[in-house]
Structure formats: C-alpha cells, structure tokens
C-alpha cells in the first residue's frame, strides 16, 4: 500500500518531469490510498490547467473520471483528533 497525495496522482495523469516516477510507483504497488481531500485538490489543479488553456474542459473531465476510478474504494477520512494527537507527541 502506498499513501499518495494529489501531487502524485497529478504526476500520473498530467505529463510532467515526475510522471515516470509516478508510473513506476503504480507499477511497483498499485494499491494506492489517499485522504478524500485529494479530489478537491485535484479539481483545483485541473481548473488551473483549463484556465491556462493547457487542457480542454472535456480532457479535464476525462482525467478526473480516470483518477476517480483509480482511487475508488481507496479513499479515507482522517480523524482530526488523531492528527492533533500525533502533532502533540511529535
């Protein structure tokens, strides 16, 4: 299992200098998990790509759909208390 954030998901679906690393990570272990927050953050990234005309609206919708399918059933909520407890003890 690999816990990924929006950056890693973005590298996988949006061509960049780190796309190859994201692909290798997925090949190594396709069991990715992420906090539900990745969806909002990734939509924001796609919105920026649309505004800069790096992606069309239709392409952004397709990419979001593919990313959502990849992460389906692999998203989780994070308990605020647990996070704050970790901070307190670190």
Backbone as a ProteinNet text record, in pm:
[ID]
protein_1_A
[PRIMARY]
XXXXXXXXXXXXXXXXXXXXXXXXXXXXXXXXXXXXXXXXXXXXXXXXXXXXXXXXXXXXXXXXXXXXXXXXXXXXXXXXXXXXXXXXXX
[TERTIARY]
84	0	89	52.8	123.1	21.6	49.4	-35.8	13.8	-75.7	-38.1	-116.9	-59.9	-131.4	-165.5	-225.3	-268.9	-153.2	-36.9	77.8	109.1	112.4	145.9	37.8	-87.4	-197.1	-187.2	-155	-137.9	-23.9	87.4	201.1	163.3	75	33.8	-54.3	-140.8	-238.5	-204.3	-112.3	-72.9	76.9	113.9	252.8	343.5	447.6	546.1	678.1	778.2	908	902.3	797.6	786.6	684.5	627.4	526.9	583.2	704.9	765.6	780.3	816.7	829.9	694.7	589.5	455.9	412.9	441.3	407.3	481.6	609.5	687.7	632.2	589.8	530.9	401.8	321.5	196.1	224	325.1	361.7	415.3	493	552	444.1	348.3	240.3	115.6	22.3	-97.6	-201.9	-173.3	-266.9	-241.9	-291.8	-276.2	-396.4	-371.2	-477.5	-448.3	-554.5	-538	-654.3	-630.7	-743.1	-840.2	-967	-1069.7	-1036.2	-960.8	-922.9	-857.2	-797.1	-729.1	-822.7	-950.2	-1045.1	-1055.6	-1074.2	-1085.3	-955.6	-844.8	-716	-690.7	-725	-701.8	-793.7	-918.1	-1007.6	-949.8	-887.7	-824.2	-709	-629.5	-519.7	-576	-679.1	-739.8	-800	-859	-914	-804.4	-688.8	-576.6	-531.4	-528.2	-489.4	-590	-718	-820.9	-802.9	-785.7	-770.2	-647.9	-541	-419.1	-422.5	-536.2	-556.7	-454.3	-414	-326.1	-408.1	-535.7	-629.6	-763.6	-834.5	-972.1	-1060.4	-1179.3	-1275.9	-1301.2	-1324.3	-1353.7	-1238	-1114.7	-997.9	-989.6	-1016.2	-1011.5	-1116.5	-1236.3	-1342.2	-1300.1	-1241.4	-1196.4	-1086.6	-991.2	-881.7	-936.5	-1029.6	-1087.7	-1160.2	-1230.1	-1301.7	-1203.8	-1094.8	-995.5	-929	-896.2	-832.9	-929.4	-1055	-1155.7	-1171	-1169.4	-1177.8	-1056.7	-937.6	-816.6	-827.5	-881.1	-883.3	-1012.6	-1105.3	-1233.5	-1212.2	-1274.3	-1262.1	-1130.3	-1049.4	-916.9	-900.4	-1012.6	-1010.5	-1053.5	-1002	-1038.6	-1046	-1123.8	-1135.3	-1026.5	-980.5	-879.3	-942	-930.8	-985.3	-896	-954.5	-878.2	-808.7	-876.5	-817.2	-690.7	-692.8	-574.8	-457	-483.9	-377.4	-321.3	-409.4	-362.9	-287.7	-327.6	-255.1	-113.2	-100.5	32.5	118.9	61.2	135.6	180.3	90.2	121.4	238.1	248	350.6	476.2	480.7	599.8	685.2
-117.2	0	124.2	218.5	346.3	457	541.2	657.4	769.9	817.7	921.7	1049.4	1159.9	1286.7	1332.1	1446.9	1499.9	1515	1551.2	1568.3	1438.8	1328.2	1200.8	1161.9	1179.1	1148.9	1239.3	1365.6	1459.2	1419.7	1378.3	1335.8	1218.1	1132.7	1016.1	1056	1152.3	1186.4	1310.1	1391.7	1513.9	1506.4	1511.7	1494.6	1598.3	1547.4	1634.9	1558.7	1625.1	1559.8	1446.1	1438.9	1333.5	1225.5	1234.5	1136.3	994.9	979.9	847.1	787	869.2	819.3	773.7	848.9	810.4	679.4	663.6	538.8	420.8	439.4	331.8	294.9	395.5	368.6	288.8	322.2	249	105.6	86.3	-49.2	-130.5	-63.5	-132.6	-178.1	-90.1	-122.6	-44.5	-110.4	-41.1	-15.3	-55.6	-34.2	102.6	206.3	343.6	381.7	457.4	513.5	661.3	736.2	879.8	934.8	1043.3	1110.3	1163.6	1170.9	1218.1	1357.8	1432.9	1568.8	1573.4	1463.3	1463.6	1509.4	1476.5	1512.4	1663.7	1734.7	1881.5	1943.5	1895.5	1949.3	1921.7	1803.7	1767.9	1847.2	1869.9	1954.5	2094.3	2144.1	2275.7	2276.5	2172.1	2161	2160.3	2080.2	2073.2	2208.1	2277.7	2411	2506.5	2500.2	2584.2	2548.8	2420.2	2376.7	2426.7	2422.9	2473.4	2623.6	2697.8	2843.8	2884.1	2807.7	2837.3	2778	2714.7	2651.5	2541.9	2470.9	2355.6	2228.2	2234.6	2124.9	2182.6	2105.5	2144.6	2098.8	2154.1	2112.5	1962.2	1914.1	1771.7	1683	1725	1647.4	1644.8	1758.8	1765.8	1674.1	1671.9	1584.2	1437.7	1402.6	1265.1	1227	1315.9	1288.8	1271.7	1358.4	1347.4	1214.5	1174.2	1046.3	928.9	931.8	824.1	819.9	936.5	941.8	892.1	930.5	885.3	734.1	676.7	530.7	462.2	520.5	463.3	459	566.3	578.2	526.7	478.7	430.1	321.1	341.2	244.8	253.6	352.7	366	501.5	564.8	696.2	680.7	765.2	755.4	893.5	900.8	1022.2	1017.8	1132.1	1138.5	1204.7	1139.1	1194.3	1306.8	1422.8	1539.9	1515.3	1450	1422.3	1339.2	1239.2	1154.8	1236.4	1326.6	1412.3	1501.1	1564.2	1655.1	1580.1	1457.1	1376.2	1346.2	1314.7	1290.7	1414.8	1529.5	1655.6	1679.2	1656.9	1681.3	1594.1	1474.1	1380.8	1379.5	1466.6	1466.2	1589.2
0	0	0	-84.8	-89.7	-64.2	34	60.6	-29.1	-116.4	-211.7	-184.9	-229.7	-221.6	-362.9	-371.8	-501.4	-598.2	-549.4	-638.9	-713.8	-642.5	-705.9	-806.7	-768.8	-861	-983.4	-961.3	-1072.8	-1164.3	-1107.2	-1190	-1278.2	-1228.5	-1305.8	-1424.8	-1404.8	-1508.4	-1590.9	-1544	-1614.6	-1643	-1766.6	-1806.1	-1739.5	-1674.9	-1610.2	-1599.6	-1544.3	-1528.7	-1426.9	-1346.9	-1246.1	-1282.4	-1400.4	-1442.4	-1443.8	-1490.7	-1497.1	-1357.5	-1259.5	-1122.5	-1068.3	-1099	-1052.6	-1116.8	-1245.5	-1314.1	-1251.9	-1222.6	-1160.7	-1023.3	-948	-816.1	-830.1	-930	-952.8	-995.8	-1079.4	-1122.4	-1004.6	-920.3	-805.7	-707.8	-681.5	-588.3	-629	-696.7	-744.3	-635.3	-513.4	-403.5	-341	-408.7	-360.6	-275.2	-170.3	-87.6	-65.8	-34.4	-15.4	66.3	138.7	203.8	97.5	129.9	36.7	-16.7	57.6	17.5	-119.8	-165.4	-295.1	-405.8	-395.6	-502.3	-519.5	-410.6	-418.1	-468.1	-415.4	-458	-606.5	-653	-792.8	-885.4	-842.1	-922.6	-936.1	-831	-836.2	-936.3	-937.2	-1034.7	-1177.1	-1199.7	-1332.3	-1372.1	-1277.4	-1306.1	-1352.8	-1289.8	-1331.6	-1472.7	-1504.3	-1638.9	-1742.8	-1708.7	-1800.8	-1820.9	-1712.5	-1721.5	-1803.6	-1791.9	-1867.3	-2007.5	-2040.4	-2170.2	-2199.9	-2093.7	-2107.1	-2125.9	-2088.1	-2105.4	-2149.2	-2228.4	-2258.4	-2142.7	-2137.3	-2036.3	-2046.7	-2167.3	-2187	-2142.5	-2171.5	-2127.2	-1974.6	-1911.6	-1765.6	-1703.6	-1761.8	-1711.7	-1724.8	-1836.9	-1858.9	-1760.1	-1739.1	-1645.3	-1504.1	-1463	-1329.4	-1314.5	-1418.8	-1416.8	-1402.1	-1476.6	-1469.1	-1331.3	-1278.7	-1146.9	-1039.2	-1051.5	-955	-959.5	-1079.7	-1092.4	-1029.9	-1049.1	-989.5	-837.2	-778.8	-633.3	-569.5	-651.4	-599.4	-494.5	-379	-269.5	-195.1	-229	-166.5	-99.3	-70.6	-6.9	138.2	223.1	363.2	426	530.4	610.7	718	757.3	862.1	984.1	1097	1220.9	1270	1288.1	1331.6	1464.6	1555.7	1686.2	1671.6	1585.6	1565.3	1512.3	1420.4	1365	1474.7	1549.4	1654.7	1763.2	1793.5	1890.5	1841	1713.5	1657.3	1666	1638.5	1647.2	1790.9	1883.5	2025.1	2071.8	2020.3	2066	1978.3	1881.6	1795.3	1819.2
[MASK]
++++++++++++++++++++++++++++++++++++++++++++++++++++++++++++++++++++++++++++++++++++++++++

